[in-house]
Amino acid sequence: MSTEVRIPTGIAGLDRVIEGGVRDNTTLLVVGSSGTGKSTFAMQYLTYGLEHGENALYISMEEPPEQILREARMLGFNLDKFYEKELFFFHSKGKDFVKLVDEQLPALVEANKNFSVKTRVVIDPLTPLTWAINDKQEQREIITKLFYTMKQLGPVLITTEEHASPGETIGEDVLIPIYMSDGAVHLTYRPIGGAFNRALEIVKMRATRHGEEVYPYIFVRGIGVVVRTTPLVSAEDMRKYDDLFDKAIRTAADLGANETVLERLAYVKENWSYPFSPKETLQIFFESQGLTDALTKEEIARRKEESVPSDVQLDIAELAASGSEEVILEVPDADSTDTGDEGLIEIEDLRELEELIQ
């Protein structure tokens, strides 16, 4: 789980499920078809930064600054008061994209190095660039350089138009930008009525614990996009399964798990962020490591007597071939979060089994 300072996006509700915001000097891609509100996301993102003392750069590959400012006013964002003071536009006007990426934008970044004020960047939309370059390798190289150059200024939000074919979850035309970005959110529009018809899904968010649901969102004039989310599990809630994890780690050690497996279990314990019990996940993991097969009483007694070190992996296949009476090792029930002795094997249980054998 990340502990670095996060930069709020200003998108109401989104920051709740991405650990408070984006990391500095990263790229966030907003993907969606026409009508999903990509430009609204961009304006809201810039407005938040400007209202909190940052500078902003709006790279438009389609609309001129005057039209963007006019549309912002219609949404309730007053960007005019920042225009050419803290807010600057770079309108490509159909210029050669290669020249734009290779010369003009790097020069802009170099000139900005003399200023200490944080700058957030919007590229809206990236679509004309991707459409102008058919060769996928060349497209990837230019997008890589564009992203690398722009995030030297600060956090970057990029929008791109998607044209998904029937049955596609994400359109093929946006796969390269998604792959090259640090984070990506997917906007969908379903004109089917009901309580909502627009939804947001977080496709990726590097080094970030993020929500994994599909979140409905609405447009509110004066606010912009409002994503209907529930905050991620709190730090207090994350700790409520510590006892279960501790039992799992002890059981793994008793079953002969090596240090690497034990370290992985400890890491999972520190980073478990789901609101449900990890019981099933632990069972599956134990099985994948050969740690959930039944153990015979004789084997447990033998290991106890010989003090088998924890870094020696048991031969489960050999144990399975034994016809002796079995003792099943289980992880506690999903609803159990107490510190009782039921479920996972502990040292006391091994002594009892040894006495039974004698």
Kinemage of the C-alpha trace (Angstrom):
@kinemage 1
@onewidth
@group {chain A} dominant
@subgroup {mainchain}
@vectorlist {calphas} color= white
{ca met a 1} P 0.000 0.000 0.000
{ca ser a 2} L 1.344 3.404 -0.973
{ca thr a 3} L 2.333 5.937 1.724
{ca glu a 4} L 3.468 8.840 -0.477
{ca val a 5} L 1.657 12.162 -0.671
{ca arg a 6} L -1.268 12.135 -3.089
{ca ile a 7} L -2.466 14.963 -5.311
{ca pro a 8} L -6.275 15.258 -5.319
{ca thr a 9} L -7.842 15.113 -8.769
{ca gly a 10} L -10.785 17.275 -7.731
{ca ile a 11} L -13.146 14.722 -9.306
{ca ala a 12} L -15.784 14.389 -6.586
{ca gly a 13} L -15.871 10.814 -5.311
{ca leu a 14} L -12.975 9.489 -7.394
{ca asp a 15} L -10.253 10.323 -4.873
{ca arg a 16} L -12.075 8.222 -2.284
{ca val a 17} L -11.130 5.055 -4.138
{ca ile a 18} L -7.584 5.899 -5.291
{ca glu a 19} L -5.959 6.566 -1.906
{ca gly a 20} L -6.788 10.270 -1.953
{ca gly a 21} L -5.560 11.168 -5.422
{ca val a 22} L -2.877 10.541 -8.034
{ca arg a 23} L 0.871 10.372 -7.581
{ca asp a 24} L 2.893 13.354 -8.744
{ca asn a 25} L 4.522 13.211 -12.183
{ca thr a 26} L 2.229 10.454 -13.424
{ca thr a 27} L -0.300 10.149 -16.231
{ca leu a 28} L -3.992 9.438 -15.757
{ca leu a 29} L -5.871 8.417 -18.900
{ca val a 30} L -9.623 9.012 -19.153
{ca val a 31} L -11.081 6.738 -21.829
{ca gly a 32} L -14.627 6.889 -23.136
{ca ser a 33} L -16.900 7.268 -26.137
{ca ser a 34} L -18.732 10.474 -27.104
{ca gly a 35} L -21.046 11.762 -24.404
{ca thr a 36} L -19.283 10.225 -21.423
{ca gly a 37} L -17.931 13.565 -20.155
{ca lys a 38} L -14.192 13.303 -20.776
{ca ser a 39} L -13.751 17.042 -21.275
{ca thr a 40} L -15.756 17.732 -18.119
{ca phe a 41} L -13.303 15.518 -16.224
{ca ala a 42} L -10.444 17.551 -17.727
{ca met a 43} L -11.927 20.960 -16.835
{ca gln a 44} L -12.791 19.860 -13.304
{ca tyr a 45} L -9.269 18.502 -12.832
{ca leu a 46} L -7.696 21.785 -13.963
{ca thr a 47} L -10.106 23.952 -11.982
{ca tyr a 48} L -9.260 22.172 -8.740
{ca gly a 49} L -5.544 22.758 -9.271
{ca leu a 50} L -5.998 26.430 -10.178
{ca glu a 51} L -8.194 27.059 -7.136
{ca his a 52} L -5.523 25.519 -4.909
{ca gly a 53} L -2.592 27.640 -6.067
{ca glu a 54} L -1.297 25.547 -8.957
{ca asn a 55} L -0.637 26.485 -12.560
{ca ala a 56} L -2.323 24.623 -15.388
{ca leu a 57} L -1.496 23.797 -18.992
{ca tyr a 58} L -4.284 22.772 -21.347
{ca ile a 59} L -3.026 21.097 -24.525
{ca ser a 60} L -5.908 21.079 -26.974
{ca met a 61} L -5.632 19.110 -30.181
{ca glu a 62} L -9.077 20.126 -31.406
{ca glu a 63} L -10.890 23.095 -29.843
{ca pro a 64} L -9.401 26.615 -29.528
{ca pro a 65} L -9.036 28.213 -26.055
{ca glu a 66} L -12.054 30.490 -26.514
{ca gln a 67} L -14.390 27.561 -27.064
{ca ile a 68} L -12.959 25.646 -24.102
{ca leu a 69} L -13.443 28.649 -21.810
{ca arg a 70} L -17.011 29.085 -23.072
{ca glu a 71} L -17.856 25.433 -22.407
{ca ala a 72} L -16.294 25.694 -18.943
{ca arg a 73} L -18.602 28.634 -18.100
{ca met a 74} L -21.606 26.554 -19.156
{ca leu a 75} L -20.572 23.892 -16.639
{ca gly a 76} L -20.097 26.443 -13.861
{ca phe a 77} L -16.283 26.611 -13.993
{ca asn a 78} L -14.837 30.127 -14.149
{ca leu a 79} L -11.518 29.588 -15.894
{ca asp a 80} L -11.488 33.080 -17.442
{ca lys a 81} L -10.009 34.684 -14.322
{ca phe a 82} L -6.981 32.382 -14.590
{ca tyr a 83} L -6.509 32.707 -18.352
{ca glu a 84} L -2.929 33.647 -19.307
{ca lys a 85} L -2.054 34.149 -15.633
{ca glu a 86} L -2.030 30.681 -14.136
{ca leu a 87} L -3.816 28.896 -16.980
{ca phe a 88} L -2.103 28.511 -20.332
{ca phe a 89} L -3.281 26.858 -23.535
{ca phe a 90} L -1.313 25.103 -26.215
{ca his a 91} L -3.457 24.625 -29.304
{ca ser a 92} L -1.908 22.364 -31.932
{ca lys a 93} L -4.090 23.739 -34.783
{ca gly a 94} L -3.365 20.697 -36.915
{ca lys a 95} L 0.419 21.075 -36.782
{ca asp a 96} L 2.663 18.127 -37.340
{ca phe a 97} L 2.332 15.914 -34.265
{ca val a 98} L 5.896 14.664 -34.450
{ca lys a 99} L 7.205 18.232 -34.329
{ca leu a 100} L 4.831 18.990 -31.464
{ca val a 101} L 6.173 16.099 -29.389
{ca asp a 102} L 9.823 16.284 -30.451
{ca glu a 103} L 10.384 20.046 -30.298
{ca gln a 104} L 7.623 22.306 -29.020
{ca leu a 105} L 6.550 20.515 -25.835
{ca pro a 106} L 10.125 19.715 -24.649
{ca ala a 107} L 10.968 23.417 -25.116
{ca leu a 108} L 7.942 24.323 -23.015
{ca val a 109} L 9.045 21.961 -20.244
{ca glu a 110} L 12.557 23.396 -20.313
{ca ala a 111} L 11.217 26.956 -19.988
{ca asn a 112} L 9.057 25.929 -17.029
{ca lys a 113} L 12.037 24.688 -15.007
{ca asn a 114} L 12.613 28.226 -13.735
{ca phe a 115} L 9.253 28.202 -11.936
{ca ser a 116} L 8.660 26.435 -8.638
{ca val a 117} L 4.858 26.430 -8.823
{ca lys a 118} L 3.292 23.019 -9.390
{ca thr a 119} L 1.695 22.616 -12.809
{ca arg a 120} L -0.994 20.112 -13.701
{ca val a 121} L -1.444 19.277 -17.374
{ca val a 122} L -4.428 18.271 -19.503
{ca ile a 123} L -4.155 16.770 -22.986
{ca asp a 124} L -7.653 16.829 -24.462
{ca pro a 125} L -8.050 14.768 -26.548
{ca leu a 126} L -5.192 12.494 -27.524
{ca thr a 127} L -7.355 10.982 -30.267
{ca pro a 128} L -6.142 13.092 -33.262
{ca leu a 129} L -2.568 12.014 -32.565
{ca thr a 130} L -3.399 8.309 -32.420
{ca trp a 131} L -5.558 8.548 -35.543
{ca ala a 132} L -2.840 10.366 -37.492
{ca ile a 133} L -0.304 7.573 -36.929
{ca asn a 134} L -1.266 4.182 -38.314
{ca asp a 135} L 1.979 2.376 -37.549
{ca lys a 136} L 1.594 0.930 -34.036
{ca gln a 137} L 5.314 1.008 -33.247
{ca glu a 138} L 5.617 4.663 -34.239
{ca gln a 139} L 2.437 5.459 -32.326
{ca arg a 140} L 3.821 3.831 -29.207
{ca glu a 141} L 7.146 5.689 -29.476
{ca ile a 142} L 5.473 9.096 -29.859
{ca ile a 143} L 2.983 8.499 -27.025
{ca thr a 144} L 5.811 7.303 -24.766
{ca lys a 145} L 7.792 10.465 -25.437
{ca leu a 146} L 4.719 12.674 -25.020
{ca phe a 147} L 3.838 11.149 -21.647
{ca tyr a 148} L 7.444 11.266 -20.436
{ca thr a 149} L 7.818 14.912 -21.437
{ca met a 150} L 4.569 16.181 -19.977
{ca lys a 151} L 4.743 14.500 -16.582
{ca gln a 152} L 7.989 16.346 -15.877
{ca leu a 153} L 5.709 19.326 -15.221
{ca gly a 154} L 3.420 17.513 -12.787
{ca pro a 155} L 0.457 15.147 -12.846
{ca val a 156} L -1.089 14.786 -16.303
{ca leu a 157} L -4.669 13.940 -17.266
{ca ile a 158} L -5.225 12.750 -20.840
{ca thr a 159} L -8.540 12.099 -22.512
{ca thr a 160} L -9.001 9.852 -25.513
{ca glu a 161} L -11.976 8.866 -27.634
{ca glu a 162} L -12.888 5.196 -27.740
{ca his a 163} L -14.649 3.355 -30.541
{ca ala a 164} L -15.258 -0.136 -29.202
{ca ser a 165} L -16.660 -2.820 -31.467
{ca pro a 166} L -19.681 -4.845 -30.323
{ca gly a 167} L -18.640 -7.259 -27.605
{ca glu a 168} L -15.397 -5.411 -26.775
{ca thr a 169} L -14.880 -4.379 -23.163
{ca ile a 170} L -12.260 -1.808 -24.189
{ca gly a 171} L -11.705 -0.650 -27.744
{ca glu a 172} L -8.590 -1.814 -29.545
{ca asp a 173} L -7.813 1.767 -30.574
{ca val a 174} L -7.014 2.785 -26.967
{ca leu a 175} L -4.941 -0.211 -25.870
{ca ile a 176} L -1.561 1.474 -26.446
{ca pro a 177} L -2.414 4.675 -24.508
{ca ile a 178} L -3.829 2.577 -21.656
{ca tyr a 179} L -0.706 0.430 -21.573
{ca met a 180} L 1.616 3.454 -21.549
{ca ser a 181} L -0.259 5.425 -18.867
{ca asp a 182} L 0.289 5.138 -15.115
{ca gly a 183} L -3.438 5.058 -14.455
{ca ala a 184} L -6.572 4.664 -16.546
{ca val a 185} L -10.287 5.057 -15.906
{ca his a 186} L -12.918 3.823 -18.324
{ca leu a 187} L -16.156 5.769 -18.815
{ca thr a 188} L -19.184 4.046 -20.306
{ca tyr a 189} L -22.548 5.382 -21.400
{ca arg a 190} L -25.564 3.106 -21.477
{ca pro a 191} L -28.692 4.861 -22.765
{ca ile a 192} L -31.052 2.341 -21.180
{ca gly a 193} L -32.789 4.459 -18.557
{ca gly a 194} L -32.984 3.526 -14.913
{ca ala a 195} L -31.307 5.200 -11.959
{ca phe a 196} L -28.120 5.923 -13.911
{ca asn a 197} L -26.693 5.284 -17.340
{ca arg a 198} L -23.082 6.404 -16.983
{ca ala a 199} L -20.471 4.439 -15.075
{ca leu a 200} L -16.756 4.644 -14.260
{ca glu a 201} L -14.353 1.766 -13.779
{ca ile a 202} L -10.699 1.975 -12.747
{ca val a 203} L -8.761 -0.084 -15.288
{ca lys a 204} L -5.331 0.407 -13.686
{ca met a 205} L -3.624 2.610 -11.101
{ca arg a 206} L 0.024 1.806 -10.549
{ca ala a 207} L 1.288 1.653 -6.960
{ca thr a 208} L -2.194 2.476 -5.716
{ca arg a 209} L -4.778 0.549 -3.724
{ca his a 210} L -7.912 1.328 -5.696
{ca gly a 211} L -11.565 0.401 -5.858
{ca glu a 212} L -12.554 -2.405 -8.192
{ca glu a 213} L -16.268 -1.790 -8.604
{ca val a 214} L -18.225 -0.132 -11.402
{ca tyr a 215} L -19.247 3.299 -10.110
{ca pro a 216} L -22.174 5.350 -11.447
{ca tyr a 217} L -21.563 9.059 -11.922
{ca ile a 218} L -23.627 12.138 -12.678
{ca phe a 219} L -23.015 15.697 -13.899
{ca val a 220} L -23.850 18.547 -11.535
{ca arg a 221} L -23.537 22.123 -12.825
{ca gly a 222} L -21.211 24.028 -10.557
{ca ile a 223} L -19.463 20.864 -9.367
{ca gly a 224} L -18.936 18.818 -12.501
{ca val a 225} L -18.625 15.050 -12.299
{ca val a 226} L -19.764 13.370 -9.093
{ca val a 227} L -18.745 9.708 -8.849
{ca arg a 228} L -20.939 7.733 -6.479
{ca thr a 229} L -18.397 5.782 -4.466
{ca thr a 230} L -17.974 4.423 -0.972
{ca pro a 231} L -14.585 5.071 0.685
{ca leu a 232} L -12.162 2.157 0.737
{ca val a 233} L -11.673 0.156 3.916
{ca ser a 234} L -10.247 2.305 6.720
{ca ala a 235} L -6.949 1.548 8.427
{ca glu a 236} L -8.880 0.347 11.483
{ca asp a 237} L -11.012 -2.036 9.423
{ca met a 238} L -7.935 -3.391 7.673
{ca arg a 239} L -6.555 -4.563 11.021
{ca lys a 240} L -9.602 -6.556 12.084
{ca tyr a 241} L -8.324 -9.701 10.350
{ca asp a 242} L -4.860 -9.585 11.934
{ca asp a 243} L -5.616 -12.484 14.286
{ca leu a 244} L -6.709 -14.673 11.392
{ca phe a 245} L -3.547 -13.836 9.454
{ca asp a 246} L -1.383 -14.542 12.513
{ca lys a 247} L -2.984 -17.973 12.861
{ca ala a 248} L -2.434 -18.637 9.167
{ca ile a 249} L 1.246 -17.721 9.470
{ca arg a 250} L 1.692 -20.014 12.487
{ca thr a 251} L -0.058 -22.849 10.684
{ca ala a 252} L 2.094 -22.369 7.575
{ca ala a 253} L 5.208 -22.527 9.744
{ca asp a 254} L 3.970 -25.703 11.445
{ca leu a 255} L 3.354 -27.248 8.033
{ca gly a 256} L 6.918 -26.605 6.930
{ca ala a 257} L 6.472 -23.467 4.817
{ca asn a 258} L 9.775 -21.830 3.914
{ca glu a 259} L 10.702 -18.269 4.866
{ca thr a 260} L 9.661 -16.859 1.492
{ca val a 261} L 6.101 -18.122 1.915
{ca leu a 262} L 5.923 -16.798 5.470
{ca glu a 263} L 7.171 -13.400 4.333
{ca arg a 264} L 4.541 -13.321 1.603
{ca leu a 265} L 1.800 -14.086 4.102
{ca ala a 266} L 3.043 -11.288 6.350
{ca tyr a 267} L 3.030 -8.910 3.377
{ca val a 268} L -0.529 -9.902 2.483
{ca lys a 269} L -1.550 -9.247 6.091
{ca glu a 270} L -0.168 -5.703 5.971
{ca asn a 271} L -1.819 -4.931 2.624
{ca trp a 272} L -5.186 -6.699 2.854
{ca ser a 273} L -7.671 -4.001 1.793
{ca tyr a 274} L -10.892 -5.875 1.184
{ca pro a 275} L -13.963 -5.598 3.425
{ca phe a 276} L -14.423 -9.380 3.508
{ca ser a 277} L -12.537 -12.119 5.315
{ca pro a 278} L -9.310 -13.416 3.719
{ca lys a 279} L -10.211 -16.985 4.708
{ca glu a 280} L -10.941 -18.235 1.193
{ca thr a 281} L -7.876 -16.503 -0.248
{ca leu a 282} L -5.671 -18.119 2.382
{ca gln a 283} L -7.146 -21.540 1.690
{ca ile a 284} L -6.439 -21.183 -2.023
{ca phe a 285} L -2.914 -19.933 -1.365
{ca phe a 286} L -2.189 -22.766 1.070
{ca glu a 287} L -3.389 -25.242 -1.534
{ca ser a 288} L -1.175 -23.701 -4.206
{ca gln a 289} L 1.809 -24.119 -1.883
{ca gly a 290} L 0.932 -27.730 -0.998
{ca leu a 291} L 0.082 -26.787 2.582
{ca thr a 292} L -3.555 -27.854 2.891
{ca asp a 293} L -3.454 -31.603 2.385
{ca ala a 294} L -4.464 -33.748 5.363
{ca leu a 295} L -1.690 -34.625 7.791
{ca thr a 296} L -1.583 -37.902 9.666
{ca lys a 297} L -1.233 -38.018 13.427
{ca glu a 298} L 1.967 -40.007 12.977
{ca glu a 299} L 3.471 -37.344 10.731
{ca ile a 300} L 2.598 -34.517 13.108
{ca ala a 301} L 4.089 -36.462 16.013
{ca arg a 302} L 7.210 -37.299 14.024
{ca arg a 303} L 7.747 -33.680 13.051
{ca lys a 304} L 7.205 -32.576 16.626
{ca glu a 305} L 9.716 -35.131 17.868
{ca glu a 306} L 12.319 -34.373 15.247
{ca ser a 307} L 11.764 -30.577 15.375
{ca val a 308} L 11.541 -30.199 11.631
{ca pro a 309} L 12.812 -26.677 10.742
{ca ser a 310} L 10.249 -24.308 9.205
{ca asp a 311} L 12.200 -23.931 5.956
{ca val a 312} L 11.829 -27.637 5.052
{ca gln a 313} L 8.861 -28.259 2.715
{ca leu a 314} L 6.801 -31.362 3.488
{ca asp a 315} L 6.337 -34.030 0.848
{ca ile a 316} L 2.535 -33.905 0.697
{ca ala a 317} L 2.417 -36.633 -1.949
{ca glu a 318} L 4.196 -38.988 0.443
{ca leu a 319} L 1.777 -38.083 3.223
{ca ala a 320} L -1.228 -38.606 0.986
{ca ala a 321} L -0.071 -42.147 0.262
{ca ser a 322} L -0.206 -43.012 3.946
{ca gly a 323} L -3.289 -44.935 5.086
{ca ser a 324} L -3.126 -43.634 8.633
{ca glu a 325} L -5.921 -41.718 10.311
{ca glu a 326} L -6.050 -38.140 9.147
{ca val a 327} L -6.367 -34.812 10.918
{ca ile a 328} L -7.694 -32.063 8.634
{ca leu a 329} L -6.163 -28.578 8.934
{ca glu a 330} L -8.574 -25.778 8.131
{ca val a 331} L -8.550 -21.993 8.026
{ca pro a 332} L -11.173 -20.359 10.316
{ca asp a 333} L -14.658 -19.618 9.039
{ca ala a 334} L -15.161 -16.472 6.959
{ca asp a 335} L -17.181 -14.772 9.709
{ca ser a 336} L -14.708 -15.565 12.463
{ca thr a 337} L -12.403 -12.750 13.546
{ca asp a 338} L -11.890 -13.814 17.186
{ca thr a 339} L -8.619 -14.919 18.727
{ca gly a 340} L -9.822 -18.374 19.810
{ca asp a 341} L -8.023 -21.629 19.184
{ca glu a 342} L -10.426 -23.125 16.659
{ca gly a 343} L -9.360 -23.681 13.067
{ca leu a 344} L -5.621 -23.364 12.589
{ca ile a 345} L -3.198 -25.763 14.287
{ca glu a 346} L -1.166 -24.359 17.168
{ca ile a 347} L 1.613 -25.845 19.317
{ca glu a 348} L -0.824 -26.935 22.055
{ca asp a 349} L -2.763 -29.003 19.526
{ca leu a 350} L 0.378 -30.801 18.456
{ca arg a 351} L 1.123 -31.823 22.067
{ca glu a 352} L -2.379 -33.219 22.432
{ca leu a 353} L -2.025 -35.264 19.254
{ca glu a 354} L 1.341 -36.591 20.446
{ca glu a 355} L -0.268 -37.739 23.716
{ca leu a 356} L -3.070 -39.467 21.791
{ca ile a 357} L -0.546 -41.401 19.730
{ca gln a 358} L 1.349 -42.509 22.843
